[in-house]
Amino acid sequence: MALTVVQVLPALEVGGVERGTLEVASGLVKAGHRSIVISGGGRLVDTLVLEGSQHFNWPIGRKSLFTLILAIKLRKLLIRESVDILHVRSRMPAWVCYLALKGIRKNKRPKFICTVHGPYSVNRYSKIMTKGDDVIVISQFIKDYVLNNYTETVEKKLTIIHRGIDAKEFPFNYSPDDSWRKEWTKNHTTLGDKFIITLPARITRWKGQEDFLLIISALKKLGIPIHGLVAGGAHVRRIKFFKSLKRQVVELGLKNEIDFIGHRDDLKEIMAISDIVLSLAKKPEAFGRTALESLSLGTPVVAYDHGGASEVLNILFPDGLTPHNNISKATKKIASLYKTSNIISVKNPFTQKAMIDKTIDLYEKSVLK
């Protein structure tokens, strides 16, 4: 049975939620279903349309009471297009969807599916994400968050569907081409044969850059020929923190061991030539996508043992887990990996195909309930 599926999100700029929306939309079209996306627009709209979906440009993510008026417009669209599934991925659009469905007779309503992408602040506004006929959670960590904070939620309506990566885009033992290596070597002459550790994370206090510098300092004291790369941009609101990190580099005597390389479009190549990639988030993250990408490439990851990163490493590289916020144990873990060869599982269950297949399977089952 061909389904008509509407996905709703605030915008189609670059990001994990947006990328997942496009991937599911493409999968729906390839499976013979009809895909519609409603968003406030963005740079990914052209790709979405080229891959066979329809797009409606509505300011549905704007946090304003006036946005709720869109519920009337959405209700008309759902009826006119005979929509089977209404899948929302963000809180403000979820309220619009919820109100739109309230005005449709129950036996005529599309099935309402919500995806909880992160540990939102716990309040009535966020609670809307638990109101779907089915609720997708992107990790066990997020499932536990929902059940612990919204205790009236029925567990059986929660389905874990991990985000996934394209194995063709992140092949195991990937090696950058000669032209990239030549350019990289020209711009980073001090690296030589050093042991390269990379922290891919935008500059913000909770991403762990301060811990990273302390770990690099401790490894240097152990005599390991270390070099640390911080790959992530600094928003204008984070400049003060960025300057404090640079002062910390000087205070620790790491001017020759640390490079801040900013936002990178070639992060895949940088992770591939790194000896270890770190995940040091102060707060548990919903899903460890960067850790997954690195492990998929064959580069070991050392990660604090919490949140989504813990789930990924427990399956692909449990030796890389280290206690949260413990600099000493993280240093010892990296030092031990420096001395040994590392075995990363090549059986990666976190694939884009698995995510798409499980999502469409849930759509089909939801319609039949």
C-alpha positions as CSV (number, residue, x, y, z in Angstrom):
1,M,0.0,0.0,0.0
2,A,1.4,3.4,-1.0
3,L,1.4,5.9,1.8
4,T,1.3,9.7,1.8
5,V,3.7,10.9,4.6
6,V,4.1,14.4,5.8
7,Q,7.3,15.3,7.8
8,V,7.3,18.6,9.6
9,L,10.3,20.5,11.0
10,P,11.3,24.1,11.6
11,A,13.8,24.5,8.7
12,L,15.9,22.6,6.2
13,E,19.3,23.9,7.0
14,V,22.3,21.6,7.6
15,G,22.0,19.5,10.8
16,G,21.3,16.0,12.1
17,V,17.5,16.4,12.2
18,E,17.4,17.9,8.7
19,R,19.7,15.2,7.3
20,G,17.5,12.5,8.8
21,T,14.4,14.1,7.3
22,L,16.0,14.1,3.8
23,E,17.1,10.5,4.2
24,V,13.7,9.3,5.2
25,A,12.0,11.3,2.4
26,S,14.3,9.8,-0.2
27,G,13.7,6.3,1.2
28,L,9.9,6.9,1.0
29,V,10.1,7.9,-2.7
30,K,12.3,4.9,-3.6
31,A,9.9,2.6,-1.8
32,G,7.0,4.0,-3.9
33,H,5.4,6.2,-1.3
34,R,4.6,9.9,-1.5
35,S,6.7,12.2,0.5
36,I,5.8,15.7,1.6
37,V,7.9,18.0,3.9
38,I,6.7,21.2,5.6
39,S,9.4,23.5,6.8
40,G,10.6,27.1,6.9
41,G,12.9,26.5,4.0
42,G,16.7,26.3,3.8
43,R,19.6,25.2,1.8
44,L,18.5,21.5,1.6
45,V,15.1,22.2,-0.1
46,D,16.5,21.9,-3.6
47,T,18.0,18.5,-2.8
48,L,14.8,17.3,-1.2
49,V,12.7,18.3,-4.3
50,L,15.3,16.8,-6.7
51,E,15.0,13.5,-4.9
52,G,11.2,13.4,-5.5
53,S,9.5,15.0,-2.5
54,Q,7.1,17.9,-2.3
55,H,8.0,20.9,-0.1
56,F,5.7,23.5,1.5
57,N,7.5,26.6,2.8
58,W,5.7,27.6,6.0
59,P,7.1,29.5,9.1
60,I,6.1,26.6,11.2
61,G,9.1,26.7,13.6
62,R,8.7,30.3,14.7
63,K,8.1,30.4,18.4
64,S,5.0,32.6,18.5
65,L,1.4,32.1,19.3
66,F,0.7,33.3,15.7
67,T,2.4,30.2,14.5
68,L,-0.5,28.1,16.0
69,I,-2.8,29.7,13.4
70,L,-1.1,27.4,10.9
71,A,-3.0,24.5,12.4
72,I,-6.0,25.5,10.3
73,K,-3.9,25.6,7.1
74,L,-2.3,22.2,8.0
75,R,-5.7,20.6,8.7
76,K,-6.9,21.5,5.3
77,L,-3.7,20.1,3.7
78,L,-4.0,16.8,5.6
79,I,-7.6,16.3,4.4
80,R,-6.9,17.5,0.9
81,E,-3.9,15.3,0.4
82,S,-5.3,12.2,2.2
83,V,-2.3,12.0,4.4
84,D,-1.7,8.7,6.2
85,I,1.3,9.7,8.4
86,L,2.1,13.0,10.1
87,H,5.6,12.9,11.4
88,V,6.9,15.8,13.5
89,R,10.5,16.4,14.6
90,S,10.4,19.5,16.8
91,R,8.3,21.0,19.6
92,M,6.7,24.2,18.1
93,P,5.7,22.3,14.9
94,A,4.4,19.5,17.1
95,W,1.9,21.9,18.7
96,V,0.7,23.0,15.3
97,C,0.3,19.4,14.2
98,Y,-1.5,18.4,17.5
99,L,-4.0,21.2,17.1
100,A,-4.6,20.4,13.4
101,L,-5.4,16.8,14.2
102,K,-7.9,17.8,16.9
103,G,-10.1,19.2,14.2
104,I,-10.3,16.0,12.2
105,R,-12.6,13.1,13.1
106,K,-10.6,10.4,14.8
107,N,-11.3,7.8,12.1
108,K,-10.1,10.2,9.4
109,R,-7.0,11.4,11.1
110,P,-3.5,10.6,9.9
111,K,-1.4,8.7,12.4
112,F,0.7,11.1,14.5
113,I,4.4,10.2,15.0
114,C,6.8,12.3,17.0
115,T,10.6,11.9,17.1
116,V,12.4,12.9,20.3
117,H,15.8,14.0,19.1
118,G,17.3,15.2,22.4
119,P,16.8,15.7,26.1
120,Y,14.6,18.7,26.0
121,S,13.9,20.9,29.0
122,V,11.2,19.1,31.1
123,N,8.0,21.2,30.9
124,R,4.5,21.2,29.3
125,Y,5.8,22.7,26.1
126,S,8.2,19.8,25.6
127,K,5.7,17.2,26.7
128,I,3.9,17.5,23.3
129,M,6.7,15.3,21.9
130,T,5.3,12.3,23.8
131,K,1.7,12.8,22.4
132,G,2.2,10.8,19.2
133,D,0.4,7.6,18.4
134,D,4.0,6.3,18.1
135,V,7.1,8.0,19.4
136,I,10.5,7.5,17.9
137,V,13.5,8.0,20.3
138,I,17.0,8.1,18.8
139,S,18.8,6.2,21.5
140,Q,18.3,4.2,24.7
141,F,19.5,7.3,26.6
142,I,16.6,9.3,25.1
143,K,14.1,6.5,25.8
144,D,15.2,6.5,29.4
145,Y,14.9,10.3,29.5
146,V,11.3,10.2,28.2
147,L,10.2,7.5,30.6
148,N,11.9,9.1,33.6
149,N,10.6,12.6,33.0
150,Y,7.2,11.9,31.5
151,T,6.1,9.0,33.7
152,E,2.6,8.7,32.1
153,T,4.2,7.8,28.8
154,V,3.3,4.3,27.7
155,E,6.6,2.5,27.0
156,K,5.2,0.3,24.3
157,K,4.6,3.3,22.0
158,L,8.3,4.2,22.2
159,T,10.5,2.8,19.4
160,I,14.3,3.2,19.4
161,I,15.5,4.1,15.9
162,H,19.1,5.1,16.0
163,R,20.5,7.6,13.6
164,G,22.7,6.0,11.0
165,I,25.4,6.8,8.6
166,D,26.0,5.9,5.0
167,A,28.7,3.2,5.0
168,K,29.7,4.3,1.5
169,E,30.4,7.8,2.7
170,F,32.3,6.6,5.7
171,P,34.1,3.4,4.5
172,F,36.2,1.3,6.9
173,N,40.0,2.1,6.7
174,Y,39.3,5.1,4.5
175,S,42.4,6.9,3.3
176,P,42.3,10.5,2.0
177,D,43.6,11.0,-1.5
178,D,47.1,12.3,-2.3
179,S,46.0,15.8,-3.2
180,W,44.3,16.3,0.2
181,R,47.3,14.8,2.0
182,K,49.7,17.1,0.1
183,E,47.6,20.2,1.0
184,W,47.2,19.1,4.6
185,T,51.0,18.5,5.1
186,K,51.8,21.8,3.5
187,N,49.5,23.6,6.0
188,H,50.5,21.5,9.1
189,T,54.2,21.1,8.9
190,T,54.6,20.7,12.7
191,L,52.7,17.4,12.9
192,G,55.3,15.1,11.3
193,D,55.1,11.7,12.9
194,K,53.3,12.8,16.0
195,F,50.4,10.9,17.6
196,I,47.4,12.9,16.5
197,I,44.4,13.2,18.8
198,T,41.4,15.1,17.4
199,L,38.4,16.6,19.3
200,P,35.7,17.3,16.7
201,A,33.4,19.7,18.5
202,R,32.2,23.3,18.2
203,I,33.7,25.7,20.7
204,T,31.4,25.7,23.7
205,R,32.0,25.0,27.3
206,W,30.0,21.7,27.5
207,K,31.8,20.0,24.6
208,G,34.9,19.3,26.7
209,Q,37.7,21.4,25.2
210,E,39.1,22.3,28.7
211,D,39.3,18.5,29.5
212,F,41.0,18.0,26.1
213,L,43.8,20.4,26.9
214,L,44.4,18.8,30.3
215,I,44.5,15.4,28.7
216,I,47.0,16.5,26.1
217,S,49.2,18.1,28.8
218,A,49.1,14.8,30.8
219,L,50.1,12.8,27.8
220,K,52.9,15.1,27.0
221,K,54.3,14.6,30.5
222,L,54.3,10.9,29.9
223,G,56.6,11.4,27.0
224,I,54.2,10.6,24.2
225,P,54.9,12.7,21.0
226,I,51.4,14.1,21.0
227,H,49.5,16.7,19.0
228,G,46.0,17.8,19.6
229,L,43.6,19.2,17.0
230,V,40.4,21.0,18.0
231,A,38.1,20.9,15.0
232,G,35.2,23.2,15.5
233,G,34.2,26.8,15.0
234,A,33.5,29.4,17.7
235,H,30.3,31.4,17.5
236,V,30.5,35.1,18.3
237,R,28.9,34.4,21.6
238,R,31.7,31.9,22.5
239,I,34.6,34.2,21.7
240,K,35.3,34.9,25.4
241,F,35.5,31.1,26.1
242,F,37.6,30.6,23.0
243,K,40.1,33.2,24.3
244,S,40.2,31.5,27.7
245,L,41.1,28.2,25.9
246,K,44.0,29.9,24.1
247,R,45.3,31.2,27.5
248,Q,45.0,27.7,28.9
249,V,47.2,26.4,26.1
250,V,49.9,28.9,27.0
251,E,49.6,28.2,30.7
252,L,50.0,24.5,30.1
253,G,52.9,25.0,27.8
254,L,51.2,23.4,24.8
255,K,51.8,26.0,22.1
256,N,53.6,23.4,20.0
257,E,51.1,20.6,20.8
258,I,47.7,22.2,20.0
259,D,46.1,23.6,16.9
260,F,42.6,25.1,16.8
261,I,41.6,24.4,13.2
262,G,38.1,25.8,13.2
263,H,35.0,24.5,11.4
264,R,36.1,21.9,8.8
265,D,34.3,20.6,5.7
266,D,37.0,17.9,5.5
267,L,36.4,16.5,8.9
268,K,36.1,13.0,7.5
269,E,39.7,13.2,6.2
270,I,41.0,14.7,9.4
271,M,39.4,11.9,11.5
272,A,40.8,9.3,9.1
273,I,44.4,10.5,9.5
274,S,44.0,10.9,13.3
275,D,45.3,8.2,15.6
276,I,42.4,8.7,18.1
277,V,39.3,10.8,18.1
278,L,37.8,12.0,21.5
279,S,34.2,12.6,22.6
280,L,34.3,14.5,25.9
281,A,30.9,16.1,26.2
282,K,30.2,17.3,29.8
283,K,26.5,16.5,29.4
284,P,25.2,13.2,27.9
285,E,24.4,13.7,24.2
286,A,21.4,12.1,22.5
287,F,23.5,10.2,20.0
288,G,27.2,9.9,19.3
289,R,27.2,10.6,15.6
290,T,30.8,11.9,15.4
291,A,32.1,9.0,17.4
292,L,30.2,6.7,15.0
293,E,31.6,8.4,11.9
294,S,35.1,8.0,13.3
295,L,34.7,4.3,14.2
296,S,33.2,3.6,10.8
297,L,36.3,5.0,9.2
298,G,38.5,2.7,11.4
299,T,39.8,5.4,13.8
300,P,39.6,4.5,17.5
301,V,37.5,6.7,19.8
302,V,37.9,7.4,23.4
303,A,34.6,8.7,24.9
304,Y,33.1,9.6,28.2
305,D,30.9,6.7,29.2
306,H,27.4,8.3,29.1
307,G,24.6,9.2,26.6
308,G,24.5,8.2,23.0
309,A,28.3,7.9,22.6
310,S,28.3,5.1,25.2
311,E,25.7,3.2,23.2
312,V,27.8,3.4,20.0
313,L,31.1,2.5,21.7
314,N,29.5,-0.4,23.7
315,I,28.8,-2.1,20.4
316,L,31.7,-1.0,18.1
317,F,34.6,-0.3,20.5
318,P,34.0,-0.8,24.2
319,D,37.7,-0.5,25.0
320,G,37.3,3.2,24.2
321,L,34.9,4.0,27.0
322,T,36.3,6.0,30.0
323,P,34.5,7.4,33.1
324,H,32.8,10.7,32.7
325,N,34.9,13.8,33.7
326,N,37.9,11.7,34.9
327,I,41.0,13.2,33.3
328,S,43.4,10.8,34.9
329,K,41.6,7.7,33.6
330,A,41.1,9.2,30.2
331,T,44.8,9.8,30.0
332,K,45.6,6.3,31.0
333,K,43.1,4.9,28.5
334,I,44.7,6.9,25.6
335,A,48.2,6.0,26.7
336,S,47.3,2.3,26.7
337,L,45.8,2.6,23.2
338,Y,49.0,4.4,22.1
339,K,51.0,1.2,22.9
340,T,48.6,-1.3,21.3
341,S,46.8,-2.1,18.1
342,N,43.0,-1.6,18.3
343,I,40.3,-3.8,17.1
344,I,37.1,-2.0,16.0
345,S,34.0,-4.0,15.0
346,V,33.3,-3.7,11.3
347,K,29.7,-4.9,11.9
348,N,28.1,-1.5,12.3
349,P,24.3,-1.7,13.0
350,F,24.0,2.1,12.9
351,T,23.5,2.5,9.2
352,Q,21.5,5.0,7.2
353,K,19.7,2.1,5.5
354,A,18.7,0.5,8.8
355,M,17.3,3.9,10.1
356,I,15.3,4.4,6.9
357,D,13.9,0.8,6.8
358,K,12.9,0.9,10.5
359,T,11.2,4.3,10.1
360,I,9.2,3.2,7.0
361,D,8.3,-0.1,8.8
362,L,7.0,1.9,11.7
363,Y,4.9,4.0,9.4
364,E,3.3,0.9,7.8
365,K,2.6,-0.7,11.1
366,S,1.2,2.5,12.6
367,V,-1.3,2.8,9.7
368,L,-2.5,-0.7,10.2
369,K,-3.2,-0.3,14.0
